[in-house]
Amino acid sequence: MILHLFYFEEYSVREIGQLIELTESAVKTRLSRARVALKKKMEGGVITVE
């Protein structure tokens, strides 16, 4: 959800934090972890949509 808000809806880190009641640092951490997870999935080949 955070990736979608940041990249597709173009919300700032601050706006995402306010929206889902997290600190800016927590949003940054989750963005970083989500990017790593996405990279791992993409490197694995086929991505399935669940």
PQR file of N, CA, C, O and H, with PARSE charges and radii, in Angstrom:
ATOM      1  N   MET A   1       0.823  -1.183   0.000 -0.4000 1.5000
ATOM      2  CA  MET A   1       0.000   0.000   0.000 -0.0000 2.0000
ATOM      3  C   MET A   1       0.881   1.265   0.000  0.5500 1.7000
ATOM      4  O   MET A   1       0.600   2.228  -0.713 -0.5500 1.4000
ATOM      5  N   ILE A   2       1.938   1.242   0.805 -0.4000 1.5000
ATOM      6  CA  ILE A   2       2.810   2.405   0.871 -0.0000 2.0000
ATOM      7  C   ILE A   2       3.495   2.648  -0.471  0.5500 1.7000
ATOM      8  O   ILE A   2       3.624   3.793  -0.902 -0.5500 1.4000
ATOM      9  H   ILE A   2       2.167   0.460   1.385  0.4000 1.0000
ATOM     10  N   LEU A   3       3.929   1.587  -1.126 -0.4000 1.5000
ATOM     11  CA  LEU A   3       4.539   1.747  -2.455 -0.0000 2.0000
ATOM     12  C   LEU A   3       3.553   2.380  -3.431  0.5500 1.7000
ATOM     13  O   LEU A   3       3.914   3.269  -4.202 -0.5500 1.4000
ATOM     14  H   LEU A   3       3.824   0.656  -0.775  0.4000 1.0000
ATOM     15  N   HIS A   4       2.326   1.924  -3.393 -0.4000 1.5000
ATOM     16  CA  HIS A   4       1.305   2.467  -4.293 -0.0000 2.0000
ATOM     17  C   HIS A   4       1.075   3.955  -4.015  0.5500 1.7000
ATOM     18  O   HIS A   4       1.045   4.768  -4.939 -0.5500 1.4000
ATOM     19  H   HIS A   4       2.032   1.202  -2.767  0.4000 1.0000
ATOM     20  N   LEU A   5       0.917   4.296  -2.765 -0.4000 1.5000
ATOM     21  CA  LEU A   5       0.684   5.699  -2.417 -0.0000 2.0000
ATOM     22  C   LEU A   5       1.854   6.579  -2.835  0.5500 1.7000
ATOM     23  O   LEU A   5       1.656   7.692  -3.324 -0.5500 1.4000
ATOM     24  H   LEU A   5       0.941   3.636  -2.014  0.4000 1.0000
ATOM     25  N   PHE A   6       3.074   6.082  -2.644 -0.4000 1.5000
ATOM     26  CA  PHE A   6       4.256   6.874  -2.939 -0.0000 2.0000
ATOM     27  C   PHE A   6       4.488   7.022  -4.445  0.5500 1.7000
ATOM     28  O   PHE A   6       4.709   8.130  -4.934 -0.5500 1.4000
ATOM     29  H   PHE A   6       3.234   5.178  -2.247  0.4000 1.0000
ATOM     30  N   TYR A   7       4.437   5.908  -5.178 -0.4000 1.5000
ATOM     31  CA  TYR A   7       4.801   5.950  -6.592 -0.0000 2.0000
ATOM     32  C   TYR A   7       3.639   6.270  -7.533  0.5500 1.7000
ATOM     33  O   TYR A   7       3.830   6.986  -8.515 -0.5500 1.4000
ATOM     34  H   TYR A   7       4.258   5.008  -4.781  0.4000 1.0000
ATOM     35  N   PHE A   8       2.465   5.765  -7.259 -0.4000 1.5000
ATOM     36  CA  PHE A   8       1.355   5.944  -8.193 -0.0000 2.0000
ATOM     37  C   PHE A   8       0.448   7.111  -7.829  0.5500 1.7000
ATOM     38  O   PHE A   8      -0.041   7.817  -8.711 -0.5500 1.4000
ATOM     39  H   PHE A   8       2.310   5.183  -6.461  0.4000 1.0000
ATOM     40  N   GLU A   9       0.223   7.315  -6.551 -0.4000 1.5000
ATOM     41  CA  GLU A   9      -0.626   8.417  -6.114 -0.0000 2.0000
ATOM     42  C   GLU A   9       0.192   9.677  -5.827  0.5500 1.7000
ATOM     43  O   GLU A   9      -0.361  10.759  -5.628 -0.5500 1.4000
ATOM     44  H   GLU A   9       0.620   6.742  -5.834  0.4000 1.0000
ATOM     45  N   GLU A  10       1.515   9.518  -5.809 -0.4000 1.5000
ATOM     46  CA  GLU A  10       2.473  10.611  -5.618 -0.0000 2.0000
ATOM     47  C   GLU A  10       2.304  11.365  -4.296  0.5500 1.7000
ATOM     48  O   GLU A  10       2.455  12.585  -4.235 -0.5500 1.4000
ATOM     49  H   GLU A  10       1.964   8.640  -5.971  0.4000 1.0000
ATOM     50  N   TYR A  11       1.989  10.611  -3.246 -0.4000 1.5000
ATOM     51  CA  TYR A  11       1.953  11.189  -1.903 -0.0000 2.0000
ATOM     52  C   TYR A  11       3.387  11.319  -1.399  0.5500 1.7000
ATOM     53  O   TYR A  11       4.249  10.518  -1.760 -0.5500 1.4000
ATOM     54  H   TYR A  11       1.867   9.619  -3.296  0.4000 1.0000
ATOM     55  N   SER A  12       3.640  12.317  -0.575 -0.4000 1.5000
ATOM     56  CA  SER A  12       4.957  12.458   0.048 -0.0000 2.0000
ATOM     57  C   SER A  12       5.035  11.517   1.250  0.5500 1.7000
ATOM     58  O   SER A  12       4.026  10.985   1.714 -0.5500 1.4000
ATOM     59  H   SER A  12       2.939  12.968  -0.281  0.4000 1.0000
ATOM     60  N   VAL A  13       6.249  11.330   1.736 -0.4000 1.5000
ATOM     61  CA  VAL A  13       6.449  10.498   2.930 -0.0000 2.0000
ATOM     62  C   VAL A  13       5.647  11.077   4.091  0.5500 1.7000
ATOM     63  O   VAL A  13       5.013  10.337   4.844 -0.5500 1.4000
ATOM     64  H   VAL A  13       7.069  11.762   1.360  0.4000 1.0000
ATOM     65  N   ARG A  14       5.676  12.386   4.234 -0.4000 1.5000
ATOM     66  CA  ARG A  14       4.935  13.045   5.317 -0.0000 2.0000
ATOM     67  C   ARG A  14       3.431  12.790   5.178  0.5500 1.7000
ATOM     68  O   ARG A  14       2.762  12.472   6.161 -0.5500 1.4000
ATOM     69  H   ARG A  14       6.191  12.987   3.623  0.4000 1.0000
ATOM     70  N   GLU A  15       2.904  12.929   3.963 -0.4000 1.5000
ATOM     71  CA  GLU A  15       1.464  12.722   3.736 -0.0000 2.0000
ATOM     72  C   GLU A  15       1.058  11.284   4.016  0.5500 1.7000
ATOM     73  O   GLU A  15       0.001  11.038   4.598 -0.5500 1.4000
ATOM     74  H   GLU A  15       3.448  13.187   3.165  0.4000 1.0000
ATOM     75  N   ILE A  16       1.890  10.333   3.607 -0.4000 1.5000
ATOM     76  CA  ILE A  16       1.590   8.922   3.868 -0.0000 2.0000
ATOM     77  C   ILE A  16       1.564   8.673   5.369  0.5500 1.7000
ATOM     78  O   ILE A  16       0.679   7.986   5.877 -0.5500 1.4000
ATOM     79  H   ILE A  16       2.749  10.533   3.134  0.4000 1.0000
ATOM     80  N   GLY A  17       2.534   9.234   6.070 -0.4000 1.5000
ATOM     81  CA  GLY A  17       2.582   9.079   7.521 -0.0000 2.0000
ATOM     82  C   GLY A  17       1.337   9.606   8.196  0.5500 1.7000
ATOM     83  O   GLY A  17       0.800   8.976   9.108 -0.5500 1.4000
ATOM     84  H   GLY A  17       3.253   9.793   5.657  0.4000 1.0000
ATOM     85  N   GLN A  18       0.877  10.761   7.750 -0.4000 1.5000
ATOM     86  CA  GLN A  18      -0.338  11.343   8.326 -0.0000 2.0000
ATOM     87  C   GLN A  18      -1.558  10.501   7.987  0.5500 1.7000
ATOM     88  O   GLN A  18      -2.449  10.319   8.817 -0.5500 1.4000
ATOM     89  H   GLN A  18       1.313  11.273   7.009  0.4000 1.0000
ATOM     90  N   LEU A  19      -1.593   9.991   6.769 -0.4000 1.5000
ATOM     91  CA  LEU A  19      -2.735   9.214   6.308 -0.0000 2.0000
ATOM     92  C   LEU A  19      -2.897   7.902   7.078  0.5500 1.7000
ATOM     93  O   LEU A  19      -4.004   7.535   7.470 -0.5500 1.4000
ATOM     94  H   LEU A  19      -0.870  10.138   6.094  0.4000 1.0000
ATOM     95  N   ILE A  20      -1.778   7.203   7.291 -0.4000 1.5000
ATOM     96  CA  ILE A  20      -1.881   5.896   7.954 -0.0000 2.0000
ATOM     97  C   ILE A  20      -1.323   5.909   9.381  0.5500 1.7000
ATOM     98  O   ILE A  20      -1.081   4.863   9.984 -0.5500 1.4000
ATOM     99  H   ILE A  20      -0.879   7.501   6.972  0.4000 1.0000
ATOM    100  N   GLU A  21      -1.129   7.123   9.899 -0.4000 1.5000
ATOM    101  CA  GLU A  21      -0.740   7.325  11.298 -0.0000 2.0000
ATOM    102  C   GLU A  21       0.567   6.627  11.667  0.5500 1.7000
ATOM    103  O   GLU A  21       0.634   5.849  12.619 -0.5500 1.4000
ATOM    104  H   GLU A  21      -1.326   7.972   9.409  0.4000 1.0000
ATOM    105  N   LEU A  22       1.610   6.930  10.880 -0.4000 1.5000
ATOM    106  CA  LEU A  22       2.960   6.454  11.155 -0.0000 2.0000
ATOM    107  C   LEU A  22       3.901   7.649  11.125  0.5500 1.7000
ATOM    108  O   LEU A  22       3.595   8.677  10.522 -0.5500 1.4000
ATOM    109  H   LEU A  22       1.556   7.562  10.106  0.4000 1.0000
ATOM    110  N   THR A  23       5.044   7.506  11.777 -0.4000 1.5000
ATOM    111  CA  THR A  23       6.051   8.560  11.692 -0.0000 2.0000
ATOM    112  C   THR A  23       6.693   8.528  10.307  0.5500 1.7000
ATOM    113  O   THR A  23       6.612   7.527   9.594 -0.5500 1.4000
ATOM    114  H   THR A  23       5.293   6.671  12.266  0.4000 1.0000
ATOM    115  N   GLU A  24       7.324   9.627   9.942 -0.4000 1.5000
ATOM    116  CA  GLU A  24       8.008   9.676   8.648 -0.0000 2.0000
ATOM    117  C   GLU A  24       9.099   8.618   8.571  0.5500 1.7000
ATOM    118  O   GLU A  24       9.287   7.996   7.526 -0.5500 1.4000
ATOM    119  H   GLU A  24       7.390  10.440  10.520  0.4000 1.0000
ATOM    120  N   SER A  25       9.813   8.411   9.661 -0.4000 1.5000
ATOM    121  CA  SER A  25      10.869   7.401   9.643 -0.0000 2.0000
ATOM    122  C   SER A  25      10.298   5.997   9.468  0.5500 1.7000
ATOM    123  O   SER A  25      10.921   5.159   8.817 -0.5500 1.4000
ATOM    124  H   SER A  25       9.660   8.917  10.510  0.4000 1.0000
ATOM    125  N   ALA A  26       9.136   5.728  10.031 -0.4000 1.5000
ATOM    126  CA  ALA A  26       8.497   4.420   9.856 -0.0000 2.0000
ATOM    127  C   ALA A  26       8.066   4.222   8.406  0.5500 1.7000
ATOM    128  O   ALA A  26       8.183   3.124   7.862 -0.5500 1.4000
ATOM    129  H   ALA A  26       8.629   6.409  10.560  0.4000 1.0000
ATOM    130  N   VAL A  27       7.569   5.284   7.788 -0.4000 1.5000
ATOM    131  CA  VAL A  27       7.174   5.200   6.376 -0.0000 2.0000
ATOM    132  C   VAL A  27       8.405   4.937   5.515  0.5500 1.7000
ATOM    133  O   VAL A  27       8.360   4.105   4.608 -0.5500 1.4000
ATOM    134  H   VAL A  27       7.473   6.176   8.230  0.4000 1.0000
ATOM    135  N   LYS A  28       9.496   5.632   5.788 -0.4000 1.5000
ATOM    136  CA  LYS A  28      10.736   5.426   5.026 -0.0000 2.0000
ATOM    137  C   LYS A  28      11.240   3.997   5.174  0.5500 1.7000
ATOM    138  O   LYS A  28      11.679   3.382   4.203 -0.5500 1.4000
ATOM    139  H   LYS A  28       9.533   6.308   6.524  0.4000 1.0000
ATOM    140  N   THR A  29      11.174   3.471   6.394 -0.4000 1.5000
ATOM    141  CA  THR A  29      11.609   2.098   6.645 -0.0000 2.0000
ATOM    142  C   THR A  29      10.750   1.116   5.860  0.5500 1.7000
ATOM    143  O   THR A  29      11.270   0.187   5.242 -0.5500 1.4000
ATOM    144  H   THR A  29      10.817   3.970   7.184  0.4000 1.0000
ATOM    145  N   ARG A  30       9.447   1.317   5.885 -0.4000 1.5000
ATOM    146  CA  ARG A  30       8.552   0.415   5.166 -0.0000 2.0000
ATOM    147  C   ARG A  30       8.728   0.519   3.660  0.5500 1.7000
ATOM    148  O   ARG A  30       8.638  -0.487   2.957 -0.5500 1.4000
ATOM    149  H   ARG A  30       9.024   2.071   6.387  0.4000 1.0000
ATOM    150  N   LEU A  31       8.975   1.717   3.157 -0.4000 1.5000
ATOM    151  CA  LEU A  31       9.261   1.890   1.736 -0.0000 2.0000
ATOM    152  C   LEU A  31      10.517   1.117   1.351  0.5500 1.7000
ATOM    153  O   LEU A  31      10.546   0.425   0.333 -0.5500 1.4000
ATOM    154  H   LEU A  31       9.048   2.534   3.728  0.4000 1.0000
ATOM    155  N   SER A  32      11.539   1.239   2.164 -0.4000 1.5000
ATOM    156  CA  SER A  32      12.797   0.546   1.900 -0.0000 2.0000
ATOM    157  C   SER A  32      12.605  -0.964   1.895  0.5500 1.7000
ATOM    158  O   SER A  32      13.090  -1.649   0.994 -0.5500 1.4000
ATOM    159  H   SER A  32      11.516   1.801   2.991  0.4000 1.0000
ATOM    160  N   ARG A  33      11.912  -1.480   2.881 -0.4000 1.5000
ATOM    161  CA  ARG A  33      11.666  -2.923   2.967 -0.0000 2.0000
ATOM    162  C   ARG A  33      10.810  -3.415   1.804  0.5500 1.7000
ATOM    163  O   ARG A  33      11.035  -4.505   1.278 -0.5500 1.4000
ATOM    164  H   ARG A  33      11.518  -0.924   3.613  0.4000 1.0000
ATOM    165  N   ALA A  34       9.834  -2.613   1.408 -0.4000 1.5000
ATOM    166  CA  ALA A  34       8.966  -2.994   0.295 -0.0000 2.0000
ATOM    167  C   ALA A  34       9.751  -3.025  -1.012  0.5500 1.7000
ATOM    168  O   ALA A  34       9.526  -3.902  -1.846 -0.5500 1.4000
ATOM    169  H   ALA A  34       9.651  -1.728   1.835  0.4000 1.0000
ATOM    170  N   ARG A  35      10.671  -2.077  -1.200 -0.4000 1.5000
ATOM    171  CA  ARG A  35      11.512  -2.066  -2.401 -0.0000 2.0000
ATOM    172  C   ARG A  35      12.383  -3.311  -2.472  0.5500 1.7000
ATOM    173  O   ARG A  35      12.534  -3.909  -3.537 -0.5500 1.4000
ATOM    174  H   ARG A  35      10.854  -1.364  -0.522  0.4000 1.0000
ATOM    175  N   VAL A  36      12.958  -3.703  -1.333 -0.4000 1.5000
ATOM    176  CA  VAL A  36      13.802  -4.902  -1.278 -0.0000 2.0000
ATOM    177  C   VAL A  36      12.969  -6.138  -1.610  0.5500 1.7000
ATOM    178  O   VAL A  36      13.410  -6.993  -2.378 -0.5500 1.4000
ATOM    179  H   VAL A  36      12.835  -3.217  -0.467  0.4000 1.0000
ATOM    180  N   ALA A  37      11.775  -6.237  -1.038 -0.4000 1.5000
ATOM    181  CA  ALA A  37      10.898  -7.384  -1.296 -0.0000 2.0000
ATOM    182  C   ALA A  37      10.490  -7.441  -2.761  0.5500 1.7000
ATOM    183  O   ALA A  37      10.467  -8.515  -3.361 -0.5500 1.4000
ATOM    184  H   ALA A  37      11.417  -5.542  -0.414  0.4000 1.0000
ATOM    185  N   LEU A  38      10.169  -6.293  -3.335 -0.4000 1.5000
ATOM    186  CA  LEU A  38       9.785  -6.236  -4.740 -0.0000 2.0000
ATOM    187  C   LEU A  38      10.950  -6.647  -5.636  0.5500 1.7000
ATOM    188  O   LEU A  38      10.761  -7.380  -6.608 -0.5500 1.4000
ATOM    189  H   LEU A  38      10.187  -5.420  -2.848  0.4000 1.0000
ATOM    190  N   LYS A  39      12.135  -6.182  -5.314 -0.4000 1.5000
ATOM    191  CA  LYS A  39      13.328  -6.543  -6.093 -0.0000 2.0000
ATOM    192  C   LYS A  39      13.555  -8.049  -6.050  0.5500 1.7000
ATOM    193  O   LYS A  39      13.858  -8.658  -7.076 -0.5500 1.4000
ATOM    194  H   LYS A  39      12.288  -5.587  -4.525  0.4000 1.0000
ATOM    195  N   LYS A  40      13.412  -8.654  -4.874 -0.4000 1.5000
ATOM    196  CA  LYS A  40      13.591 -10.099  -4.748 -0.0000 2.0000
ATOM    197  C   LYS A  40      12.572 -10.850  -5.588  0.5500 1.7000
ATOM    198  O   LYS A  40      12.913 -11.834  -6.244 -0.5500 1.4000
ATOM    199  H   LYS A  40      13.166  -8.159  -4.041  0.4000 1.0000
ATOM    200  N   LYS A  41      11.326 -10.395  -5.574 -0.4000 1.5000
ATOM    201  CA  LYS A  41      10.295 -11.051  -6.378 -0.0000 2.0000
ATOM    202  C   LYS A  41      10.595 -10.928  -7.864  0.5500 1.7000
ATOM    203  O   LYS A  41      10.409 -11.878  -8.623 -0.5500 1.4000
ATOM    204  H   LYS A  41      11.049  -9.596  -5.041  0.4000 1.0000
ATOM    205  N   MET A  42      11.058  -9.762  -8.271 -0.4000 1.5000
ATOM    206  CA  MET A  42      11.339  -9.533  -9.687 -0.0000 2.0000
ATOM    207  C   MET A  42      12.549 -10.346 -10.146  0.5500 1.7000
ATOM    208  O   MET A  42      12.575 -10.820 -11.282 -0.5500 1.4000
ATOM    209  H   MET A  42      11.210  -8.990  -7.654  0.4000 1.0000
ATOM    210  N   GLU A  43      13.531 -10.511  -9.295 -0.4000 1.5000
ATOM    211  CA  GLU A  43      14.702 -11.305  -9.640 -0.0000 2.0000
ATOM    212  C   GLU A  43      14.372 -12.786  -9.721  0.5500 1.7000
ATOM    213  O   GLU A  43      15.080 -13.547 -10.380 -0.5500 1.4000
ATOM    214  H   GLU A  43      13.510 -10.126  -8.372  0.4000 1.0000
ATOM    215  N   GLY A  44      13.302 -13.197  -9.057 -0.4000 1.5000
ATOM    216  CA  GLY A  44      12.903 -14.593  -9.057 -0.0000 2.0000
ATOM    217  C   GLY A  44      12.242 -15.041 -10.342  0.5500 1.7000
ATOM    218  O   GLY A  44      12.001 -16.234 -10.523 -0.5500 1.4000
ATOM    219  H   GLY A  44      12.726 -12.579  -8.522  0.4000 1.0000
ATOM    220  N   GLY A  45      11.944 -14.118 -11.235 -0.4000 1.5000
ATOM    221  CA  GLY A  45      11.320 -14.485 -12.507 -0.0000 2.0000
ATOM    222  C   GLY A  45       9.869 -14.080 -12.530  0.5500 1.7000
ATOM    223  O   GLY A  45       9.538 -12.897 -12.445 -0.5500 1.4000
ATOM    224  H   GLY A  45      12.140 -13.148 -11.087  0.4000 1.0000
ATOM    225  N   VAL A  46       9.020 -15.050 -12.643 -0.4000 1.5000
ATOM    226  CA  VAL A  46       7.590 -14.808 -12.808 -0.0000 2.0000
ATOM    227  C   VAL A  46       6.991 -14.281 -11.509  0.5500 1.7000
ATOM    228  O   VAL A  46       7.240 -14.814 -10.427 -0.5500 1.4000
ATOM    229  H   VAL A  46       9.289 -16.011 -12.712  0.4000 1.0000
ATOM    230  N   ILE A  47       6.201 -13.229 -11.643 -0.4000 1.5000
ATOM    231  CA  ILE A  47       5.494 -12.666 -10.494 -0.0000 2.0000
ATOM    232  C   ILE A  47       4.021 -13.053 -10.641  0.5500 1.7000
ATOM    233  O   ILE A  47       3.393 -12.766 -11.660 -0.5500 1.4000
ATOM    234  H   ILE A  47       5.999 -12.796 -12.521  0.4000 1.0000
ATOM    235  N   THR A  48       3.488 -13.699  -9.621 -0.4000 1.5000
ATOM    236  CA  THR A  48       2.080 -14.064  -9.669 -0.0000 2.0000
ATOM    237  C   THR A  48       1.252 -13.037  -8.927  0.5500 1.7000
ATOM    238  O   THR A  48       1.674 -12.516  -7.894 -0.5500 1.4000
ATOM    239  H   THR A  48       3.998 -13.932  -8.794  0.4000 1.0000
ATOM    240  N   VAL A  49       0.093 -12.751  -9.446 -0.4000 1.5000
ATOM    241  CA  VAL A  49      -0.818 -11.823  -8.795 -0.0000 2.0000
ATOM    242  C   VAL A  49      -1.814 -12.636  -7.994  0.5500 1.7000
ATOM    243  O   VAL A  49      -2.495 -13.513  -8.527 -0.5500 1.4000
ATOM    244  H   VAL A  49      -0.249 -13.174 -10.285  0.4000 1.0000
ATOM    245  N   GLU A  50      -1.891 -12.334  -6.708 -0.4000 1.5000
ATOM    246  CA  GLU A  50      -2.779 -13.109  -5.834 -0.0000 2.0000
ATOM    247  C   GLU A  50      -4.046 -12.366  -5.582  0.5500 1.7000
ATOM    248  O   GLU A  50      -4.920 -12.859  -4.868 -0.5500 1.4000
ATOM    249  H   GLU A  50      -1.338 -11.621  -6.275  0.4000 1.0000
TER
END
